[in-house]
Structures are given as C-alpha cells and as structure tokens.
Amino acid sequence: MMGWRGVVEEYRDLLPVEGAREVVTLLEGNTPLIPSRRRGLYLKYEGANPTGSFKDRGMALAMTMALSRGARAVVCASTGNTSASAAAYAARAGLGCLVIVPAGQVAAGKLAQARAYGAQVLESEGGFDDAQALVRELAAREPRLELVNSLNPYRTPGQMTAAFEICDVLGRAPDLVILPVGNAANIVAYWRGFVRYSQHRRITTLPRMIGVQARGAAPLVLGRPVRPETAATAIRIGRPVNADKALAAVRESGGAVIAVEEWEIEEAARQLAREGVFAEPASAASVAGYTRLLEAGYVRAKDLVVCVLTGNGLKDPDYAIRYGSEVRAFDGGPEALLAEVRGWLDGSV
C-alpha cells in the first residue's frame, strides 16, 4: 500500500513541475490539523514537517526545480527556518548550500540544524533585509547558484499545498485562516492555494485571510518599512519583499492585517503548550491574533477558524523557558518525594 509521497507527488497536477527530472522530498506535508479546545478553532501544525517548519513545502518544489535546471548549489538569507530547510533539502538533492544569517539574531535550534546538514553558514552584520539584498546580488552574478528565498518562483506554489490539505481534511474551506507574517510569502501562498482549489471546484467558498505581525515588526500594519524588534525571530523582518502581494491577498479575501504585543505572543505560546502543542514564538502570533479578534467580535461563534502554527517550539527552546514550568532541585528520599507529590496533587505546591 502506497503511503504519503510528499507534497510534489501528492499535488503534482496542481503544481508547476514541468521538466522535473527527479523529485526532491523528505516526505514533507500531511501535517496535523489539530482541533483546539476552543470551539471552532483548528491548529495547522506545520512544526511536524521534516525540519520543523512550513518552509519544507516550498523548499521541496524549489529544490526539485533547482536540480532540474542544473544548479550546482543553492543560497538563501534567513532568520532561521529557511536556512534549516534549504540546508536539509540541498543535502537530500546532493547540492551545495550557502546560507547568510544576521549575526546574533537567529535562534540556536535553527542555526544548529543548518550546520548539522552541512551548509556553509555565514553571519553578516545588519538585519535580515541586508542579508537578503546580499544573496540576491550574489545569485544574480553567479549562474551556478539558485536563490531559494521566497522570491524563488517555486516556493509559493509549494507552500500552497498546506491550503489544499486543510480543505481535504475539513471537506470545505475554513471561514478564517490566521497566519503569522514575516517576509509575507506564506499568506500569499495560502490564498493562492484556496483560490486554486476553488477554480478546480474542490471547494465552494473562500476564507478571509488574517495576517498577524508582532507590534515591533509590523511594516504591513504601519504601511512602511521598520527596524524590527521582536522575540519572535521568524517574523523579525522590517521590509518584507512580498508585502504588495500579501496586502493584495488580504484585500481580495476580505481579511485584515493586525499587530499583537509581545506579551500576547508569549501568553498564546503558553496556552498552546497547555494543550500539548509546542510552537515557536512566531507561530503563537497567529493564536494571539485569534484571541484579539475573538474579543473584538471579529470572529463569530459559527466561524470555522484555522490558525497556522508555522514552526516547532524546539526551534527556539530558550523562549519556552520564559513561560514553562519551573525546574526545582530535590534532594530527599521516597517519603519526602511522596509528601511533595501529595502537596502537588492537593494544590498546595
């Protein structure tokens, strides 16, 4: 019996794969759509992808086509998740991988992944936007390098597959889809995915798309580039290259882009963890946005809502220490431990 084959093979009829000689896959996709304890809310847990983030979907298609086009190596700038995914899929494809990250601004878990997969990792001064400008120029001047940032024409189609999966599981499109927004390609991908499914008559309605940014990194909300500051490193981007496309997707869907505070993101991450779902800070921004919209009356009781959790909490374990339970020293025997446990069970500890 044939199992899941990865997003390129599973949705080949809906993707631009003409001329592909060999599909590069780590069996990405098919991630859980988890019903939340909150009525009507589902969590699309992209942290279950092979490298722990949604980036694997687009990278599978981008790497497939890079191999087909004769690239010798790939290059990207990254706040962490792109570098991890690019490094893994380049290793799978047998291609070299160069990643440039802003010095001191990438969570340790993500940087460890890129290094483990064998990528050449360079730290640059300045922020992500500076690193992105650098790799764009590099790829333009060296034809053997394939740029696999979100500007790559195959990343967005690959990421559309998450929208397909949501509809396949629910048997319909949600009423609202809420996503964190950094470089802004993912919200474009989801919208195009829902539109594509509608065009193929696999769904009859389209969702409103809600983009969520951190207050300190909210260029789409403010309508101008910013110097980004947020603990949610995956969305710490001040000049998103896909801003116009993202705003168009939001507008066409009748949705909105909102900003949430740092404390709201942390509280959302804590609430998710108490449901057994461990998500990185940027992922929790979508749930923080949901809470804010629910309180404002934007979300109706009858609405079917999907919050996209873009990355696994292990990407940034240091962040989890801020809201997780305390680790306490214990030095005693069975009787002392029994007393400790009974106090905990009785609620006095």
Salt bridges, closest charged atoms under 4 A:
GLU9 OE1 - ARG12 NE 3.16
GLU10 OE2 - ARG5 NE 3.20
ASP13 OD2 - ARG202 NH2 3.01
GLU46 OE2 - ARG57 NE 2.53
GLU137 OE2 - ARG141 NH1 3.10
GLU142 OE2 - ARG144 NE 2.95
GLU146 OE2 - ARG69 NE 3.39
GLU165 OE1 - LYS44 NZ 2.75
GLU165 OE2 - ARG57 NH1 2.79
ASP175 OD1 - ARG172 NH2 3.05
GLU261 OE2 - ARG215 NE 3.05
GLU264 OE1 - ARG292 NH2 2.76
GLU266 OE2 - ARG270 NH2 3.63
GLU266 OE1 - ARG322 NH2 2.78
GLU267 OE1 - ARG270 NH1 2.42
GLU280 OE1 - LYS110 NZ 2.72
ASP303 OD2 - ARG208 NH2 3.46
ASP303 OD1 - ARG300 NH2 2.86
GLU340 OE2 - ARG328 NH2 2.52
